[in-house]
Each structure stands twice: as structure tokens, then as C-alpha cells.
Amino acid sequence: MDARIVINEGSLFVTLHGLDVLWATRRRIVVPLDHVKGARIDPEVARRGPWLGAGYTDALLDYTVAAGPMLVHGRHEFWDVHHPERVVVIDLEGEAYARLVLEVADPEGTAAAVNAAVRAARAAA
């Protein structure tokens, strides 16, 4: 199930749904916009996956799920991915996670909205 991203009052809110909440061990992540470096569409990141040194689930499923905190190449990241072609990558600074790798319904629209909010927050500062 897709992650839902909402930008409100200077923060980026990520809400997970369904079984992803169990796999990821959390329902919500909140990041101040001034800790967001930007968002990009990068399905190749998700296709490569966090598999080295991190867990994943594929038993009894016809696709692979990466959900929850992952240690990827020495970096802490948060993943919620079922379908790599619908992934947006949100790069962070000053947070527990270096980036969020999330499946969303509209990657192009989500990346554009996040980047516009980051630009607006920086212009207002």
C-alpha cells in the first residue's frame, strides 16, 4: 500500500497503511522541512534494494517488500516499497535517516510538491 505524504505547518508527514505498519514497526514519520534536502524519482534505487545487510520479506508473495528502517551501505534509511517503479526518494539531513525511500501513488507529483515546499521554506527563512 502506498505511503501518504502531506506537507503542513513546516513539516513533512509520512503515513503508512495496512500491513506496512507492522513490517515497518511504525505508522508515521515527521520531518521538519528544513531537514529535507529534496525529493527525486529514482526507481533504480528501489530495484537494487537495501538487501545487503538489511532484511526484506518475499515469502509467499509475488513481489518483494522492503519496509522499515534499513542499514544501507552504512547509512540509516527508511523504506516502504512494494513496486520500485512508483518510488520517490527524499534526501534528509540532521535526521535519524539519511533518506526515505517510499512507494507513492504519484511519484512525479509527490517529488514536485516536496521540492516546491522545500524551496518555499528556504525562501521564507
N, C-alpha and C positions, 0 to 999 in steps of 0.2 A: 504494500500500500504506500502511496506517495507521502512524502513528508510535506507538511504545510508550512510555508514561510510567510510571516507577517512582519512588517516594519511599522513600529508605533512608538511614539514618545522617545525617540533617540536610541531604540534598541531593536535588534533583530531577534524575533521569536521563531524557533523551530519546534513544531509539534509533530510527534509521531503518532501513528494509529495502529490499531489491530494487534496482531502478534508481534509486530516490530517493537512494541513497547516491552514485551517480555524478552525478546532477543537482545535489545539494546539496553535493557535494565533502566530505562528512563522514558518519560513521556515528553519532556520539554527541555530545550536548551535556550538560554537567553544570553545574547552577546551585545554589549554596547556598540553602537555604530562606529565609535572612534577606535574600536579594536578590529574592525573589518577592513582589510586591505582591498578587497574587491571580489567579484564573482566571475566565473568563466564557465563556459561549456567545454567539457573535456571528457568525452566518453571513453577515451583511451585509458585514462586513469582508472576508471572502474573496470574496464576489460582486463587490465593487468591485475587488478585486485590487491588487497592487502595481505595476500595469503602467506607470504614469508614471515614467520614469527607471529602470526595472528590467527585467530580462529575464524571459521566460517561454517555455514550449515548447507549441506546439499543432500542429506539423506532423505530419501522418499520424495524428493521434489524434482520437478523437471527443469529447474533453474537454480542458480546459486544465490544465496542471500548473504550479504555482509552487513551486519547490524551491530552497532555498539562501538565502544572505544577500541581502537586498534593501535598497535605499535608498528609503524611502517618506516623502515629504514631509520630507526632511532627517533622518529617523530611521533608524537601522540596525535592521533586523528580520530574523528568521529565519523562513522559510516552508517548509512542506511540505504542500501542499494539492492534492488532485485533485477532491474533491467538497465544495463550500462548506457544504452542509447538515450536515456532520459535523465542523465546526471548533470547536476550543477556542482561545481567545486567552489567553495567560499574560503578564501585565504584569510587567516586571522593573525593578529599579533597581540602579545600581552595576555593570552588566554591559555587555559589548560590544554587546548587542542590547537595544533598548527593550522589545521583546515578541517572543514566539514565537507564530506562527500555524500551528497544527498540525491536520491531519486525524487523528482518533482514532476507534476503534470505538464508544466510548460517551462522547460529549461531556458529557452531564449527570453521569454517574458520575465522569468524569475531573475536571471542574471542581469537583465537590463534594469529591473526595478531595484535590485540591491545596489548596483553601481550608481544609479541616479540618486538613491538615498545617501550613499556614502559621499558622493560629490556635494550634495546639498548640505550635509552635516559639516563637511570640511569648509565649505564656503561660509557657513554661518558662524564658525568658530573664530 
